[in-house]
Amino acid sequence: MIIRKLADVEKTSVDMDGVKGITKQLVIGSADGVPGFSFRVFTVEPGGHSQHHTHDLEHLNYVISGKGALVDGEGNLNAISAGEFAFVAPGDVHQFRNTGDEPFVFICAVPREYE
């Protein structure tokens, strides 16, 4: 078994084209011997966002705190906030965006080979 506090996991900046104000914590992943999925926690600062992109893996998401939007391929903002879940299917164009005035923090579970 693995039990870990989020506060004990190192934060790293996500430095990619199209990304603004995001840090990532790899809470549980392949280094822990996890066979299927990895849990990552992203913190998106106010005004921050991920790339507007697509790829061939699914995301299973749970919002820990804050308010944000999951932007679809047509630019529609789908509101999401603390306590809500979201699923992004393989091939879906998507972007996570902070729409509030406090950090938008969410868990993103992905197949471990994509952590």
Protein Blocks (a to p, Z undefined) as FASTA:
>chain_A
ZZddfklpccdddddehiahiacddfbafknopakbccddddddehiacdddddfbdcdd
ddfbdcdddddfkopacdddehiacdddehiacddddfbfbdcdddddddfklZZ
